[in-house]
Amino acid sequence: MTLELFATVPQAMESLLATELKGFGAQNVKEKRTGVSFSGGLEVAYRACLWSRLANRVLLRLGEFEAPDTDALYGGTQSVRWPDHLDVNGTLAVDVSLRQSGITNSLFAAQRVKDAVVDQFRDLCGKRPSVNVEQPDLRLRVHVDKGRASLSIDLSGDSLHRRGYRLAPGQAPLKENVAAGLLVWADWATIASSGGACVDPMCGSGTIPIEAAWMATDTAPGLARRYFGFLGWRGHEPAPGTRRGRTLPPSPFPLPQPRGRGNGEGGRVKHHVKRAAHGADPLPRPNRPQRSPEHFGRAGRGTRHRHARLAQRHQPCREP
């Protein structure tokens, strides 16, 4: 059976994700704003959930309908036969996003979608599923854009950038899929295959080196995850998947949660990642101050001038 799917991704990474999805066997791949639509069987959907280094979420599209108000949203949601997707004893969560919509409250909209699902179960079965906002058996995502609603099942369940290895999160760490996108842009796979190394002189929680090690060792980024949204979906078929001739274990993937100190151990790459403190003297000094264009675009004029003066007075950092 061919499924209509949509994978969300950070803005400006759509083309990278499209190329990645084609490698998984996806068909009818089309780039959209902050996402890529595609089609394929269950195996393609599972590959995207397990192997995508770039996607945020993988959504199974159920349909679209006009939703100028919450009553229409309720009616459109009830047009789906929900016992085909969720057991009556299962759990449910709903996320709603709105864009240029006559519906102004996303929480109330989510409540109406949830009511439509549980009311249908109550009418058919005499009982209803419960709600679990953390790890539900079925997570629904509804996007209303200019009065038209798109209804989907979140097969990933949680954002795929949460790999499951982060044991020691730092302050404002770089998202794992963004780090992977930087490595893809840098053609890291080619560098690694030719024996090159990845050096992160501004390493904090180790996101870039860990992602680089997983890419170099061809490790699926989702192997350490304990939860996927498709595991509680009634359309799930827990058969082994394959990629590159390699057989993967049935879902849920029985990999123990990593334990240890630091994210390198949690990511099972401690033999591939070395971390050390050094002065900045060996690094080439840039001809002009290096800065984040995005950050400076948000900063005010006075802030930019202060940062520029600090950069001009910059001296190499030295060990105490």
C-alpha positions as CSV (number, residue, x, y, z in Angstrom):
1,M,0.0,0.0,0.0
2,T,1.3,3.4,-1.0
3,L,1.2,6.0,1.8
4,E,1.2,9.8,1.4
5,L,3.8,11.2,3.8
6,F,5.3,14.5,4.8
7,A,8.6,15.0,6.6
8,T,9.3,18.3,8.4
9,V,12.8,19.8,8.5
10,P,14.5,23.1,9.6
11,Q,14.1,25.8,7.1
12,A,16.8,25.9,4.3
13,M,17.4,22.1,4.7
14,E,14.6,21.0,2.5
15,S,16.8,20.1,-0.5
16,L,19.1,18.0,1.7
17,L,16.1,16.1,3.2
18,A,14.7,15.5,-0.3
19,T,18.0,13.9,-1.4
20,E,18.1,11.8,1.7
21,L,14.5,10.6,1.3
22,K,15.2,9.5,-2.3
23,G,17.9,7.3,-0.9
24,F,15.4,5.6,1.2
25,G,13.3,4.7,-1.8
26,A,10.7,7.6,-1.5
27,Q,8.7,8.4,-4.6
28,N,7.1,11.7,-5.7
29,V,9.5,13.7,-3.6
30,K,8.6,17.4,-3.6
31,E,10.2,20.2,-1.6
32,K,7.9,22.4,0.4
33,R,8.5,25.2,2.9
34,T,10.1,23.6,6.0
35,G,9.3,20.1,4.8
36,V,9.2,17.5,2.0
37,S,6.2,15.6,0.7
38,F,6.7,12.1,-0.6
39,S,5.0,8.7,-1.0
40,G,6.0,5.1,-0.3
41,G,5.2,2.0,1.6
42,L,5.6,1.3,5.3
43,E,9.2,0.3,4.8
44,V,10.0,3.8,3.4
45,A,8.2,5.4,6.4
46,Y,10.1,3.3,8.9
47,R,13.4,4.0,7.2
48,A,12.7,7.7,7.4
49,C,11.9,7.4,11.1
50,L,15.0,5.3,11.9
51,W,17.6,6.6,9.4
52,S,16.8,10.2,8.7
53,R,19.5,12.5,10.1
54,L,17.8,15.6,9.0
55,A,14.0,15.3,9.5
56,N,12.1,16.6,12.6
57,R,9.0,14.5,12.1
58,V,7.5,12.0,9.7
59,L,3.8,12.4,9.2
60,L,1.3,10.1,7.6
61,R,-1.3,12.3,5.8
62,L,-4.9,11.2,6.3
63,G,-6.6,14.0,4.4
64,E,-7.5,17.7,4.0
65,F,-10.8,19.5,4.5
66,E,-12.2,23.0,4.8
67,A,-12.0,24.2,8.4
68,P,-13.1,27.8,8.8
69,D,-14.1,27.2,12.4
70,T,-13.8,24.6,15.1
71,D,-17.2,23.0,14.3
72,A,-15.9,22.3,10.8
73,L,-12.7,21.0,12.3
74,Y,-14.7,18.6,14.5
75,G,-16.7,17.4,11.5
76,G,-13.7,16.9,9.3
77,T,-11.9,14.9,12.0
78,Q,-15.0,12.7,12.4
79,S,-14.9,11.7,8.7
80,V,-11.9,9.4,9.5
81,R,-12.7,6.0,10.9
82,W,-10.5,6.1,14.0
83,P,-10.8,2.5,15.2
84,D,-8.7,1.6,12.1
85,H,-5.8,3.7,13.6
86,L,-6.2,3.4,17.4
87,D,-7.3,0.8,19.9
88,V,-10.1,1.8,22.2
89,N,-7.9,1.2,25.2
90,G,-5.1,3.2,23.7
91,T,-3.9,6.8,24.3
92,L,-4.2,9.9,22.2
93,A,-2.5,13.3,21.9
94,V,-3.3,16.2,19.5
95,D,-1.1,19.0,18.3
96,V,-2.6,21.9,16.3
97,S,-0.8,24.7,14.4
98,L,-2.6,27.7,12.9
99,R,-1.6,30.0,10.0
100,Q,-3.8,32.8,8.8
101,S,-6.8,31.0,10.2
102,G,-10.2,32.1,11.5
103,I,-9.5,29.7,14.4
104,T,-7.4,31.7,16.8
105,N,-6.9,29.4,19.8
106,S,-4.8,26.3,19.0
107,L,-5.4,24.7,22.4
108,F,-9.2,24.9,21.9
109,A,-8.8,23.6,18.3
110,A,-6.8,20.6,19.7
111,Q,-9.6,20.0,22.2
112,R,-12.2,19.9,19.4
113,V,-10.1,17.4,17.4
114,K,-9.7,15.2,20.5
115,D,-13.4,15.4,21.1
116,A,-14.2,14.3,17.6
117,V,-12.0,11.2,18.0
118,V,-13.2,10.1,21.4
119,D,-16.9,10.8,20.6
120,Q,-16.7,8.5,17.6
121,F,-15.2,5.8,19.8
122,R,-17.9,6.3,22.4
123,D,-20.6,6.0,19.8
124,L,-19.1,2.9,18.3
125,C,-17.7,1.1,21.3
126,G,-19.4,2.6,24.4
127,K,-16.0,3.6,25.7
128,R,-13.2,6.0,24.7
129,P,-9.4,6.2,24.6
130,S,-7.6,8.2,27.2
131,V,-5.1,11.1,26.8
132,N,-1.3,10.9,27.1
133,V,0.5,14.0,26.0
134,E,4.0,12.6,26.6
135,Q,4.2,9.2,24.7
136,P,0.7,8.4,23.3
137,D,-0.1,5.4,21.2
138,L,-1.4,7.8,18.5
139,R,-0.3,11.4,18.1
140,L,-2.3,13.5,15.7
141,R,-1.0,16.7,14.0
142,V,-3.4,19.2,12.5
143,H,-2.2,22.2,10.5
144,V,-4.8,24.8,9.5
145,D,-3.7,27.2,6.8
146,K,-6.1,29.8,5.4
147,G,-9.1,27.9,6.5
148,R,-8.0,24.5,5.2
149,A,-6.9,21.8,7.6
150,S,-4.4,19.0,7.0
151,L,-4.8,16.0,9.3
152,S,-1.9,13.6,9.9
153,I,-0.6,10.9,12.2
154,D,2.8,11.6,13.6
155,L,4.7,8.3,12.9
156,S,7.9,9.7,14.7
157,G,5.9,10.4,17.9
158,D,8.5,12.9,19.1
159,S,11.0,15.1,17.2
160,L,13.6,12.9,15.5
161,H,16.4,15.3,16.6
162,R,16.1,13.7,20.0
163,R,18.3,10.7,19.2
164,G,18.2,9.2,22.7
165,Y,21.9,9.5,23.6
166,R,22.1,12.9,25.2
167,L,22.9,12.2,28.8
168,A,24.5,15.6,29.7
169,P,22.7,18.4,27.9
170,G,24.4,21.7,27.9
171,Q,22.9,25.2,27.7
172,A,21.2,25.8,24.4
173,P,22.7,22.8,22.6
174,L,22.7,22.6,18.8
175,K,19.9,20.4,17.6
176,E,21.2,17.1,16.3
177,N,19.5,17.3,12.9
178,V,20.9,20.8,12.4
179,A,24.4,19.5,13.2
180,A,23.9,16.7,10.7
181,G,22.7,19.2,8.1
182,L,25.9,21.2,8.6
183,L,28.0,18.0,8.1
184,V,26.0,17.1,4.9
185,W,26.6,20.6,3.6
186,A,30.4,20.2,4.3
187,D,30.4,16.8,2.4
188,W,31.6,15.1,5.6
189,A,30.7,11.6,4.3
190,T,33.2,12.0,1.5
191,I,35.9,13.4,3.8
192,A,35.4,10.6,6.3
193,S,35.5,7.9,3.6
194,S,38.9,9.2,2.5
195,G,40.3,9.1,6.0
196,G,39.7,12.7,7.0
197,A,38.9,14.0,10.5
198,C,36.3,16.3,11.9
199,V,37.5,19.0,14.4
200,D,35.1,21.1,16.3
201,P,37.2,23.8,18.1
202,M,34.1,25.3,19.8
203,C,32.8,22.0,21.1
204,G,30.2,22.3,23.9
205,S,28.1,19.2,24.4
206,G,29.7,17.4,21.5
207,T,26.7,17.3,19.1
208,I,28.7,17.9,15.9
209,P,31.5,15.3,16.7
210,I,28.9,12.7,17.8
211,E,26.8,13.2,14.6
212,A,30.0,13.0,12.5
213,A,31.0,9.7,14.2
214,W,27.5,8.2,13.6
215,M,27.7,9.3,10.0
216,A,31.2,7.9,9.5
217,T,30.3,4.6,11.1
218,D,26.9,4.3,9.2
219,T,24.9,4.1,12.5
220,A,21.2,4.7,12.3
221,P,20.5,7.9,14.3
222,G,17.2,6.5,15.7
223,L,18.7,3.2,17.1
224,A,18.9,4.6,20.7
225,R,15.3,5.9,20.7
226,R,12.9,4.1,23.0
227,Y,9.7,5.5,21.5
228,F,8.3,6.0,18.0
229,G,4.8,7.1,17.2
230,F,4.1,4.2,14.9
231,L,4.5,1.6,17.6
232,G,1.0,2.2,19.0
233,W,-0.6,2.8,15.6
234,R,-2.9,0.0,14.5
235,G,-1.5,0.1,11.0
236,H,2.0,-0.8,12.3
237,E,3.5,-4.0,11.0
238,P,6.4,-5.0,13.3
239,A,8.4,-6.8,10.7
240,P,12.2,-6.4,10.2
241,G,13.3,-3.6,7.9
242,T,16.3,-3.6,5.7
243,R,18.7,-1.0,4.4
244,R,21.8,-1.6,2.4
245,G,21.3,-5.3,2.8
246,R,21.4,-5.1,6.6
247,T,18.6,-6.6,8.7
248,L,17.2,-4.5,11.5
249,P,15.5,-5.9,14.6
250,P,11.7,-5.8,14.9
251,S,10.2,-2.7,16.6
252,P,10.7,-1.7,19.3
253,F,14.4,-1.8,18.5
254,P,15.9,-3.6,21.5
255,L,18.9,-1.4,22.1
256,P,19.5,-0.7,25.8
257,Q,19.5,2.9,26.9
258,P,23.1,4.1,26.9
259,R,24.6,4.8,30.3
260,G,27.8,6.6,31.2
261,R,29.4,10.0,31.5
262,G,29.1,12.4,28.7
263,N,27.2,12.4,25.5
264,G,30.1,10.6,23.7
265,E,29.5,7.5,25.8
266,G,25.7,7.9,25.5
267,G,26.1,8.1,21.7
268,R,28.3,5.0,21.8
269,V,31.1,6.8,19.9
270,K,33.7,7.3,22.7
271,H,36.2,5.3,20.6
272,H,35.7,7.7,17.7
273,V,35.5,11.0,19.5
274,K,38.4,12.6,21.5
275,R,37.9,15.6,23.6
276,A,40.7,17.8,24.9
277,A,41.3,21.4,26.0
278,H,43.9,23.4,24.1
279,G,44.8,27.0,23.5
280,A,43.8,28.7,20.3
281,D,47.3,29.5,19.2
282,P,47.6,26.6,16.7
283,L,44.4,27.7,15.0
284,P,44.8,30.2,12.1
285,R,43.6,33.7,13.0
286,P,40.9,35.0,10.6
287,N,41.6,38.1,8.5
288,R,38.4,39.6,9.9
289,P,36.1,38.9,12.9
290,Q,34.1,35.7,12.5
291,R,30.5,36.0,13.6
292,S,27.1,34.5,13.2
293,P,25.2,36.4,10.4
294,E,21.9,35.2,11.8
295,H,22.7,36.5,15.3
296,F,24.0,39.9,14.0
297,G,20.9,40.2,11.9
298,R,18.8,40.2,15.0
299,A,21.1,42.3,17.1
300,G,20.7,46.1,17.3
301,R,23.2,48.5,15.9
302,G,24.9,49.2,19.2
303,T,25.3,45.5,20.0
304,R,26.9,44.9,16.6
305,H,29.4,47.7,17.2
306,R,30.3,46.4,20.7
307,H,30.8,42.9,19.3
308,A,33.0,44.3,16.5
309,R,35.2,46.2,19.0
310,L,35.5,43.0,21.1
311,A,36.5,41.0,18.0
312,Q,39.2,43.6,17.1
313,R,40.7,43.3,20.5
314,H,40.5,39.5,20.5
315,Q,43.6,37.7,21.8
316,P,44.1,33.9,21.5
317,C,42.6,32.0,24.4
318,R,45.3,30.4,26.6
319,E,45.1,27.6,29.2
320,P,45.4,28.9,32.8
